Amino acid sequence: MNWSVFWQIFSLVFLITAIPVAVMVILEKRSPFKTIAWILVLILIPVIGLVFYLFFGQEFRKQKLFSRRGIKSLGKIRKLSVKQLRTIEHSQPNLSDEVLEKKNLIRLLLNNSDSLLTTGNQCKILNNGTETFDAIFKAIKSASHHIHLEYYILEDDKIGRKMIALLKQKSSEGVAVRIIVDDVGSWGLKQKYFDDLRESGIEIYPFMEVRFPRLTSRVNFRNHRKILIVDGKTGFTGGINIADRYVEGIDGIGMWRDTHLQITGDAVATLQVVFAADWFLVINENLSGKEYFPTLTEAEGTPLQITTSGPDSDWESIEQAFFLAIAGAKKYVYLTSPYLMPPASLLAALKTSALSGVDVRIIIPEKSDAVIPKWCSFSYVEQLLEAGIKIYFYQKGFIHSKTLIVDDVFSSVGSTNLDFRSLETNFEINAFVYERKFARALLRHFIADLRNSREIKLHEWEKRRWSFKLRESLAHIVSPML
């Protein structure tokens, strides 16, 4: 083939692939950063870029990935949320002064995600995998009616097999066991694994199966939530999946530091709503009844809102809550995240808070389980340091906690990383807590993590090797497409 024929074919391929898709990307009105990144890929490598876009680049939030209509529990929660919103707007609700300090946050989450504020709760911070699995296994052993699990990763390893053995035992005792696993996160599970559990009476389903021909519309949206509910009375959420690494660490990196949350009380019903909605998506079955949703007590306890975000919602609910909490901080903002790739809104909020005199500190791992997110995280360090934000690299292994503490009153524990994929694309869940006692307990863990970290100084960071800067820049360009 001579060069003229080659260029004619290339031009034709370019016209019928890159240009139409580039127009589609522009019409989607994404952030300019993402738009430019995709257009560059489509122009420079049109055919490969088109395939990559079909697999990873499509945005479905505005198109609504699935309908929430028909989910009974969501309808009830929505009615209660509207009632609560009216109470907060037009009268003096029965809340303490410290909770009312964050009335704007409560109102935001009621508006953007129907996140009901519950007060009759007791919360326990679980500071590592050992504490978490001990508490989870104890709760499972106590189950008498149902056990609901929803996880991004369920491994067929020692911890995973211990979990499954307990679930099989409870199933044999007549306890209903339902499991949702993310199809990509738990891709290592074979069909035989699913068949074995179903033969034991356990209902297990993958979330949004990634199979042809549906692959291109689903691989980009992963269920990153971690949820366990026992008898509608005890619930767990946070950053810990079901795998040995959360107890034994990772070869070459070290121990895995993470944070999980155990909840008893009214908030478990709102946690159950999330599971019920995802269960409805998976098999079109409604879960209802007092066995699953006990009557809310409105008793005294820890006030909190369970909030989700994902392509099934109208708003980036968790991102908006983070933005409002950070922008409204008066004393301090303390963040922990395994990945530091904030969307433009949160990047601006963090810088603005620091420049206004707020003490902003962020802990991220120095060693990471993911290469590109690690270098992309490093690419944000210099500009954050320049704004006066204190950055700490965790040294005692890998820190995977996703926590936020603001001004001794507001705090968050959940599955959401401080990165744009987690905040804008994945299905996520967080507990937003409004209590000084809880915030201070979480703060003690944050301070302990600071002691196991090294602070990065701007003058030292500016002297890093050029090869580091090159990796950061390349990762920064590629990251919006991953």
Legacy VTK file of the C-alpha trace (Angstrom):
# vtk DataFile Version 3.0
C-alpha trace
ASCII
DATASET POLYDATA
POINTS 482 float
0.000 0.000 0.000
1.455 3.388 -0.979
1.346 6.345 1.404
-1.327 8.275 -0.481
-3.807 5.385 -0.186
-2.912 4.991 3.511
-3.603 8.638 4.235
-6.874 8.514 2.319
-8.031 5.544 4.436
-6.794 7.223 7.621
-8.630 10.444 6.742
-11.831 8.523 6.070
-11.580 6.665 9.399
-10.870 9.962 11.131
-13.934 11.618 9.592
-16.342 8.810 10.467
-15.053 8.160 14.002
-13.128 10.922 15.718
-15.057 13.981 14.549
-18.627 12.734 15.303
-17.595 11.411 18.731
-15.694 14.617 19.512
-18.878 16.557 18.761
-20.793 14.223 21.098
-18.262 14.850 23.871
-18.593 18.622 23.425
-22.398 18.426 23.512
-22.267 16.483 26.803
-21.011 19.701 28.488
-18.541 17.995 30.808
-15.784 19.850 32.595
-13.393 21.490 30.094
-10.546 19.358 31.485
-12.327 16.091 30.637
-13.596 17.391 27.302
-10.138 18.432 26.094
-8.570 15.173 27.266
-11.070 13.075 25.315
-10.856 15.224 22.188
-7.041 14.903 22.181
-7.285 11.118 22.421
-9.891 10.945 19.661
-7.800 13.140 17.357
-4.418 11.531 18.011
-5.581 7.885 17.970
-9.049 7.954 16.363
-9.897 4.245 16.150
-8.404 3.207 19.515
-9.709 6.404 21.071
-13.238 5.619 19.874
-13.114 2.128 21.415
-11.719 3.550 24.658
-14.476 6.176 24.741
-17.224 3.580 24.207
-15.868 1.473 27.060
-14.940 4.151 29.589
-16.002 7.586 28.470
-19.767 7.748 28.282
-21.696 9.876 30.776
-25.056 8.557 31.897
-26.070 10.789 34.814
-28.254 13.085 32.707
-29.628 10.140 30.731
-30.542 8.341 33.995
-28.887 4.933 34.082
-32.018 3.391 35.570
-35.342 4.497 36.964
-35.998 4.553 40.701
-39.737 4.461 40.129
-41.488 1.567 41.785
-39.132 1.286 44.763
-41.520 1.440 47.715
-38.966 2.251 50.411
-37.670 5.248 48.439
-41.160 6.709 48.178
-41.647 6.540 51.945
-38.267 8.086 52.655
-38.967 10.876 50.161
-42.204 11.779 51.959
-40.428 11.841 55.334
-37.605 13.939 53.871
-40.027 16.535 52.498
-41.753 16.704 55.898
-38.408 17.095 57.675
-37.287 19.782 55.256
-40.436 21.791 55.986
-39.818 21.436 59.731
-36.258 22.721 59.408
-37.357 25.591 57.150
-40.413 26.847 59.030
-40.096 25.890 62.710
-37.582 25.064 65.424
-36.858 21.345 65.162
-35.909 19.354 68.240
-32.170 19.487 67.519
-29.223 20.686 69.570
-27.470 23.970 68.829
-24.382 22.168 67.467
-26.518 20.249 64.969
-28.369 23.409 63.954
-24.967 24.987 63.213
-24.927 22.688 60.173
-28.547 23.227 59.184
-27.485 24.264 55.684
-25.749 20.894 55.163
-28.756 18.983 56.455
-31.014 20.979 54.167
-28.726 20.383 51.171
-28.755 16.595 51.621
-32.526 16.550 52.096
-32.895 18.458 48.829
-30.307 16.726 46.661
-30.731 13.107 47.797
-33.707 12.796 50.213
-31.197 11.937 52.955
-33.301 11.688 56.090
-31.713 13.013 59.282
-32.041 10.410 62.040
-31.158 10.984 65.684
-31.725 7.677 67.482
-28.304 6.213 66.643
-25.204 4.815 68.281
-22.038 4.848 66.169
-18.765 3.000 66.678
-15.625 3.812 64.708
-13.796 0.681 63.539
-10.199 1.652 62.959
-8.823 -1.284 60.957
-9.700 -4.544 59.278
-9.349 -6.675 62.403
-11.774 -4.517 64.409
-14.173 -4.381 61.473
-14.314 -8.098 60.734
-14.606 -8.980 64.437
-17.642 -6.686 64.690
-19.119 -7.870 61.383
-18.785 -11.566 62.208
-20.297 -11.007 65.666
-23.276 -9.199 64.107
-23.786 -11.944 61.498
-23.786 -14.646 64.199
-26.585 -12.772 65.997
-28.857 -12.575 62.911
-32.347 -14.050 63.239
-34.236 -12.719 60.187
-32.018 -11.369 57.388
-28.479 -10.424 56.391
-27.890 -8.018 53.509
-24.433 -7.441 52.026
-23.365 -5.084 49.249
-19.650 -4.849 48.448
-17.362 -3.710 45.690
-14.909 -6.533 46.420
-15.655 -9.992 47.821
-12.571 -12.179 47.586
-12.459 -15.965 47.722
-9.627 -15.857 50.286
-9.357 -16.611 54.023
-11.520 -13.694 55.180
-13.953 -14.218 52.313
-14.289 -17.947 53.017
-14.845 -17.293 56.741
-17.579 -14.822 55.838
-19.242 -17.276 53.431
-19.087 -20.118 55.977
-20.953 -17.955 58.500
-23.508 -16.910 55.897
-24.136 -20.519 54.883
-24.641 -21.439 58.524
-27.157 -18.626 59.043
-28.931 -19.558 55.811
-29.295 -23.135 57.063
-30.929 -21.706 60.211
-33.593 -19.991 58.103
-32.044 -16.506 57.933
-32.524 -14.804 54.550
-29.126 -13.895 53.071
-28.906 -11.499 50.111
-25.615 -10.400 48.535
-24.795 -7.837 45.842
-21.220 -7.743 44.541
-19.836 -5.395 41.948
-19.213 -7.327 38.764
-15.875 -5.641 38.025
-14.592 -5.350 41.588
-15.368 -9.033 42.209
-14.558 -10.233 38.699
-12.397 -13.039 40.103
-15.442 -14.934 41.396
-16.338 -17.835 39.103
-19.833 -19.012 38.174
-19.224 -22.090 40.329
-18.849 -19.773 43.331
-22.268 -18.216 42.690
-23.871 -21.621 42.064
-22.497 -23.006 45.329
-23.944 -20.117 47.361
-27.320 -20.366 45.648
-27.457 -24.097 46.371
-26.997 -23.129 50.044
-30.054 -20.880 49.882
-28.098 -17.628 49.593
-29.243 -15.109 46.981
-26.210 -13.521 45.319
-26.142 -11.331 42.220
-23.541 -9.219 40.427
-24.271 -5.510 40.144
-24.573 -4.422 36.499
-22.951 -7.370 34.773
-20.213 -6.360 32.365
-20.846 -8.659 29.434
-21.169 -8.133 25.689
-23.151 -6.527 24.195
-23.873 -4.417 27.302
-20.223 -3.899 28.162
-19.834 -0.454 26.670
-22.652 1.102 28.694
-21.822 -0.423 32.054
-18.110 -0.909 32.659
-17.668 2.772 33.506
-20.121 2.799 36.437
-19.106 0.688 39.375
-20.849 0.018 42.676
-18.188 1.060 45.162
-20.535 0.891 48.182
-19.782 -1.205 51.253
-22.947 -2.106 53.166
-23.866 -4.796 55.690
-27.256 -4.856 57.430
-28.348 -7.399 60.040
-32.046 -7.712 60.942
-32.666 -4.046 60.085
-31.090 -3.113 63.421
-27.316 -3.109 62.937
-25.518 -1.657 59.935
-21.984 -1.167 58.684
-20.493 1.093 56.035
-17.119 2.660 55.267
-14.025 1.802 53.268
-13.426 -1.892 53.995
-14.270 -4.651 51.512
-14.216 -8.406 52.183
-10.605 -9.445 51.544
-7.431 -10.545 53.356
-5.548 -7.374 52.412
-7.527 -5.386 55.005
-6.009 -7.547 57.751
-2.728 -8.790 56.300
-1.706 -5.788 54.186
-0.124 -5.834 50.733
3.247 -7.273 49.720
5.733 -4.496 49.064
3.494 -1.813 50.583
2.708 -2.930 54.127
-0.326 -2.928 56.385
-3.687 -1.624 55.221
-5.059 1.252 57.330
-8.783 1.831 56.900
-11.884 3.161 58.667
-15.321 1.599 58.925
-18.459 2.499 60.858
-20.892 0.393 62.871
-24.358 1.890 63.347
-27.280 0.788 65.488
-30.562 2.676 65.539
-32.763 4.612 63.135
-30.078 5.241 60.487
-29.976 1.509 59.731
-33.396 1.896 58.085
-31.980 4.546 55.738
-28.993 2.288 55.052
-31.500 -0.452 54.253
-33.232 1.852 51.750
-29.984 2.066 49.787
-29.629 -1.706 49.703
-33.305 -2.124 48.775
-32.954 0.300 45.849
-29.888 -1.531 44.528
-31.585 -4.916 45.054
-34.535 -3.640 43.009
-32.138 -2.634 40.239
-30.473 -6.044 40.260
-33.515 -8.377 40.296
-36.581 -6.067 40.229
-37.768 -7.217 43.675
-39.147 -4.839 46.307
-38.159 -5.381 49.929
-40.729 -4.009 52.355
-42.134 -4.585 55.834
-41.203 -3.793 59.430
-38.747 -6.701 59.505
-36.619 -4.709 57.064
-37.654 -1.174 58.025
-38.413 -0.855 61.754
-40.436 2.200 62.806
-38.208 5.237 63.357
-37.951 6.112 67.043
-36.632 9.690 66.778
-34.906 8.971 70.092
-31.869 10.810 71.420
-28.538 9.718 70.021
-26.034 10.559 67.319
-27.616 12.616 64.486
-26.575 11.512 61.016
-27.624 11.315 57.396
-26.891 8.351 55.112
-26.234 9.783 51.660
-25.547 8.157 48.319
-24.335 9.394 44.970
-24.081 7.798 41.562
-25.318 7.884 37.974
-28.840 7.072 39.204
-29.204 10.429 40.973
-29.849 13.959 39.719
-27.006 15.544 41.680
-23.466 14.763 42.788
-24.819 14.688 46.341
-21.675 13.728 48.249
-19.478 16.103 46.259
-21.889 18.961 46.987
-21.893 18.138 50.709
-18.082 18.050 50.780
-17.966 21.387 48.977
-20.382 23.087 51.381
-18.663 21.657 54.471
-15.182 22.689 53.297
-16.209 26.120 52.014
-18.107 26.830 55.236
-15.322 25.773 57.607
-14.225 28.319 60.227
-11.426 26.528 62.115
-10.180 23.405 60.354
-10.724 20.827 57.616
-9.014 17.451 58.087
-9.221 14.977 55.209
-7.963 11.454 54.631
-8.166 9.780 51.229
-6.225 7.063 49.392
-6.443 9.110 46.190
-6.208 12.890 45.796
-7.791 13.849 42.476
-10.438 16.405 43.467
-12.906 17.875 40.985
-12.449 21.578 40.257
-15.144 22.619 42.755
-13.497 20.826 45.687
-10.025 21.932 44.636
-11.237 25.543 44.734
-12.991 25.021 48.077
-9.872 23.537 49.685
-7.620 26.324 48.414
-10.090 29.052 49.355
-10.507 27.730 52.899
-6.752 27.504 53.414
-6.131 30.978 51.986
-8.814 32.392 54.315
-6.956 31.096 57.360
-8.640 27.714 57.895
-6.277 24.919 58.974
-6.550 22.441 56.071
-4.690 19.139 56.344
-4.809 16.147 54.023
-3.353 12.670 54.566
-2.701 10.480 51.512
-0.543 7.357 51.096
3.012 7.599 49.839
2.818 3.988 48.622
-0.289 3.115 46.650
-2.122 0.097 45.254
-2.742 1.912 41.948
0.033 3.452 39.826
-1.775 6.125 37.772
-3.942 7.417 40.675
-0.798 7.626 42.817
1.061 9.866 40.368
-2.048 11.859 39.565
-2.522 12.458 43.317
1.048 13.729 43.518
0.321 16.135 40.650
-2.013 18.134 42.927
0.386 18.417 45.853
2.346 21.487 44.735
-0.654 23.743 44.084
-2.255 22.691 47.380
0.957 23.436 49.280
1.156 26.829 47.595
-2.317 27.630 48.972
-1.147 26.839 52.505
-2.671 23.364 52.762
-0.637 20.882 54.800
-0.054 17.591 52.984
1.047 14.426 54.782
2.281 11.169 53.237
1.258 8.153 55.330
4.261 5.935 56.134
2.925 2.921 58.010
1.698 0.975 54.986
-1.244 2.003 52.815
-3.971 4.311 54.100
-7.358 3.664 52.493
-9.560 5.634 54.928
-12.074 8.099 53.504
-12.809 10.564 56.309
-13.584 14.273 56.649
-13.734 16.285 59.890
-14.763 19.959 60.029
-14.744 22.260 63.074
-15.342 19.608 65.777
-18.997 19.213 64.748
-19.333 17.728 61.265
-17.656 14.546 60.048
-17.991 11.939 57.331
-17.067 8.271 56.985
-17.869 6.313 53.856
-16.801 4.708 50.607
-16.124 7.930 48.679
-12.552 8.819 47.729
-11.470 12.394 47.092
-11.276 11.780 43.354
-13.543 12.725 40.473
-14.404 9.144 39.478
-15.592 8.330 42.986
-17.445 11.615 43.400
-18.972 11.894 39.936
-19.265 8.410 38.423
-19.333 5.533 40.925
-22.189 4.408 43.151
-21.025 5.551 46.609
-22.345 5.873 50.166
-21.317 8.055 53.127
-22.521 8.686 56.668
-22.570 12.404 57.529
-22.472 12.806 61.306
-23.372 15.917 63.319
-21.966 15.365 66.789
-19.024 16.842 68.676
-18.303 13.601 70.569
-18.108 11.560 67.356
-16.018 14.193 65.548
-13.501 14.277 68.378
-13.239 10.478 68.424
-12.557 10.523 64.664
-10.093 13.375 65.233
-8.077 11.231 67.649
-7.626 8.635 64.900
-6.661 11.379 62.437
-3.990 12.685 64.843
-2.643 9.147 65.291
-2.384 8.859 61.499
-0.546 12.207 61.379
2.059 10.743 63.748
2.568 7.904 61.257
2.963 10.349 58.358
5.594 12.767 57.121
4.676 16.330 56.270
5.589 17.499 52.772
7.175 20.953 52.636
6.828 23.118 49.545
10.526 23.952 49.207
11.388 20.240 49.363
8.620 19.185 46.977
9.719 21.711 44.356
13.117 19.983 44.243
11.751 16.541 43.327
13.281 14.834 40.301
12.138 15.805 36.808
11.176 12.163 36.165
8.670 12.464 39.042
7.217 15.620 37.512
6.925 13.912 34.120
5.031 10.944 35.606
2.726 13.325 37.476
1.973 15.288 34.315
1.261 12.198 32.222
-0.962 10.696 34.936
-2.775 14.030 35.291
-3.616 14.019 31.569
-4.733 10.388 31.441
-6.655 10.251 34.747
-9.953 11.841 33.559
-10.383 8.964 31.128
-9.909 6.188 33.711
LINES 1 483
482 0 1 2 3 4 5 6 7 8 9 10 11 12 13 14 15 16 17 18 19 20 21 22 23 24 25 26 27 28 29 30 31 32 33 34 35 36 37 38 39 40 41 42 43 44 45 46 47 48 49 50 51 52 53 54 55 56 57 58 59 60 61 62 63 64 65 66 67 68 69 70 71 72 73 74 75 76 77 78 79 80 81 82 83 84 85 86 87 88 89 90 91 92 93 94 95 96 97 98 99 100 101 102 103 104 105 106 107 108 109 110 111 112 113 114 115 116 117 118 119 120 121 122 123 124 125 126 127 128 129 130 131 132 133 134 135 136 137 138 139 140 141 142 143 144 145 146 147 148 149 150 151 152 153 154 155 156 157 158 159 160 161 162 163 164 165 166 167 168 169 170 171 172 173 174 175 176 177 178 179 180 181 182 183 184 185 186 187 188 189 190 191 192 193 194 195 196 197 198 199 200 201 202 203 204 205 206 207 208 209 210 211 212 213 214 215 216 217 218 219 220 221 222 223 224 225 226 227 228 229 230 231 232 233 234 235 236 237 238 239 240 241 242 243 244 245 246 247 248 249 250 251 252 253 254 255 256 257 258 259 260 261 262 263 264 265 266 267 268 269 270 271 272 273 274 275 276 277 278 279 280 281 282 283 284 285 286 287 288 289 290 291 292 293 294 295 296 297 298 299 300 301 302 303 304 305 306 307 308 309 310 311 312 313 314 315 316 317 318 319 320 321 322 323 324 325 326 327 328 329 330 331 332 333 334 335 336 337 338 339 340 341 342 343 344 345 346 347 348 349 350 351 352 353 354 355 356 357 358 359 360 361 362 363 364 365 366 367 368 369 370 371 372 373 374 375 376 377 378 379 380 381 382 383 384 385 386 387 388 389 390 391 392 393 394 395 396 397 398 399 400 401 402 403 404 405 406 407 408 409 410 411 412 413 414 415 416 417 418 419 420 421 422 423 424 425 426 427 428 429 430 431 432 433 434 435 436 437 438 439 440 441 442 443 444 445 446 447 448 449 450 451 452 453 454 455 456 457 458 459 460 461 462 463 464 465 466 467 468 469 470 471 472 473 474 475 476 477 478 479 480 481
